[in-house]
Amino acid sequence: MSSKALVWVRDDFRINNNDALIYATNNHDVVTAVFIFNNEIFDNKREAQKWWLSKSLESFSSDLEKLNIGLEIIKDDEVNFFSKLKTSNKISVYWNKVYEPAEFDKDKKIGKDLSEKKINFKFFKGNVLNEYNKITKNDGTPFKVFSPFWRNAEQFYMERLPDKINKVKKCKKIEILFKKQIKSEDILPKSKWYMKFDKYWAPSESKAHECLENFVNKNILNYGINRDFPSIDGTSKLSPYIRNGQINVRDIWEKCKKLKSNNVGVKKYTNEIGWREFSHSLINYFPQMLKGNLRKEFDNFPWVNNSKFLNAWKRGMTGYPIVDAGMRELYETGWMHNRIRMVVGSFLVKHLRINWKEGEKYFRNCLLDFNEANNVAQWQWVAGCGADAAPYFRIFNPILQGEKFDKQGEYVKRWVPELEKVPSKFIHKPWEMEIKYQEAINTFIGSDYPMPIVIHEKARNDALNAFQSIKKKN
Ligand SMILES: Cc1cc2nc3c(=O)[nH]c(=O)nc-3n(C[C@H](O)[C@H](O)[C@H](O)COP(=O)(O)OP(=O)(O)OC[C@H]3O[C@@H](n4cnc5c(N)ncnc54)[C@H](O)[C@@H]3O)c2cc1C
């Protein structure tokens, strides 16, 4: 075996529990990590994530340096990059899997190319509990319903052979391998929009563990209740760290299992990790859902093309405070609370009848935690056209959702400050305030804040009729 190794870093910016890195450092004297920035994947598609990526590369590079491992950033297409690697480089290549069909495709092409060149390579389990193809029904077909999937998946995980406890070893020295490197700053999005994210996030492995520690010590036992209230810090906010592999979900699972196993909060939390596993299984078994509806009857759904409404939704100017607060939280912080993701998603596909793909695309560009599996599966869940989805006829009422989960309007007032003086009675339906009242608080609905762009009852009936029309065709 060669004395040098190359570790291809993708969604795994961590030292702990990183199988490719552990293997490389335990078997080679000199290890170099490489991140290949393929701008085709990111430009105008995943702009917010460029910020997270750039900051992650910075922190990961300094963590690796302490172990005498260099991190080199190359701008290229991944397959093209490896095609230039020569047998004479005398280097072994390692990476962790990424559970997306397009990434598996790359693995195949790169693996074939390296094999032909007789370059030693090996890939490892990525950031999941189980390999998705290990979890099937008794007849070998994939699950399409979450509960039996997770019952099986969790059981399978608990009964696995214990993981070998290996750690990353310090290497002999740093060696520079590639001449044409770029800097982590070169990845930052061009627009200044990303600068705000600094206020809210610190992308690094140590921050991910601190975040988990805090959540487990303070919030997890109440997660079952608090997770639905967007004004409370009731969820872990680990999603961008998990997405970028700053923490391994196996570490999260282990930590949770050490707690009171019967507690509803702990159970619900590990269930959410289960939903992530489920989404990864779905997109790999049914890759067609990355392009369109999993339930084909939705191909006939009469979606509406309305750029004015779509823009109002994106800008948080629909006139429904809970929807607008969510969309503004997303734009400001690169993250949105799960309950509110469901509310804004439902509003887009049901009240406005705009195709879920528009929402998916916008979230992909703005979310720091965007991942193909969760985003596509969840948008189809909201739209009713996915696996184990919310039925289309169940339409969230944005006024009632607001009154139930943000009773005093604290969340709304945080993100829609023009409604600051509106009393809680009207905070989710400010258009019902009498003009006298609007004058008294100097807040005018229709000028300071928009009137609703659609009327809830009518939008609801139109959505139900549209749904009936596809049922008749099938
Ligand atoms: C329309 C829509 C789009 C979404 N897009 C994404 C996305 O691109 N990336 C993403 O990670 N999540 C997505 N989600 C799921 C969920 O909203 C986020 O994972 C969650 O809000 C992240 O916050 P948290 O880390 O505090 O979650 P917690 O409640 O603390 O949950 C812990 C972890 O479990 C996973 N998780 C939680 N809820 C879900 C879920 N419903 N489905 C799958 N995994 C889940 C995440 O990895 C999360 O970090 C989407 C949900 C909806 C309704």
The ligand as a Gaussian input file, in Angstrom:
#p B3LYP/6-31G(d) Opt

LIG

0 1
 C      -41.118000      21.922000       3.244000
 C      -40.000000      21.388000       4.118000
 C      -38.699000      21.380000       3.651000
 C      -37.656000      20.866000       4.440000
 N      -36.369000      20.870000       3.959000
 C      -35.360000      20.358000       4.718000
 C      -34.019000      20.348000       4.232000
 O      -33.716000      20.732000       3.100000
 N      -33.043000      19.860000       5.068000
 C      -33.342000      19.368000       6.316000
 O      -32.426000      18.933000       7.030000
 N      -34.603000      19.345000       6.761000
 C      -35.624000      19.823000       6.016000
 N      -36.908000      19.814000       6.512000
 C      -37.182000      19.102000       7.786000
 C      -37.134000      19.952000       9.061000
 O      -37.917000      21.098000       8.923000
 C      -35.729000      20.352000       9.474000
 O      -34.883000      19.220000       9.477000
 C      -35.727000      20.937000      10.899000
 O      -36.587000      22.043000      10.963000
 C      -34.318000      21.350000      11.267000
 O      -34.279000      21.979000      12.505000
 P      -33.633000      21.277000      13.779000
 O      -32.267000      20.809000      13.471000
 O      -33.832000      22.186000      14.920000
 O      -34.572000      20.001000      13.910000
 P      -34.840000      19.057000      15.153000
 O      -36.308000      19.110000      15.408000
 O      -33.951000      19.350000      16.260000
 O      -34.547000      17.619000      14.529000
 C      -33.266000      16.980000      14.570000
 C      -32.821000      16.565000      13.207000
 O      -33.703000      15.597000      12.644000
 C      -33.818000      15.792000      11.243000
 N      -35.211000      16.155000      10.937000
 C      -36.061000      16.878000      11.694000
 N      -37.273000      16.952000      11.110000
 C      -37.178000      16.268000       9.960000
 C      -38.084000      15.978000       8.919000
 N      -39.358000      16.383000       8.971000
 N      -37.649000      15.255000       7.866000
 C      -36.388000      14.804000       7.807000
 N      -35.463000      15.042000       8.772000
 C      -35.864000      15.762000       9.838000
 C      -32.881000      16.947000      10.882000
 O      -31.650000      16.428000      10.479000
 C      -32.798000      17.699000      12.197000
 O      -31.633000      18.449000      12.306000
 C      -37.957000      20.342000       5.721000
 C      -39.285000      20.365000       6.185000
 C      -40.289000      20.873000       5.397000
 C      -41.706000      20.869000       5.924000

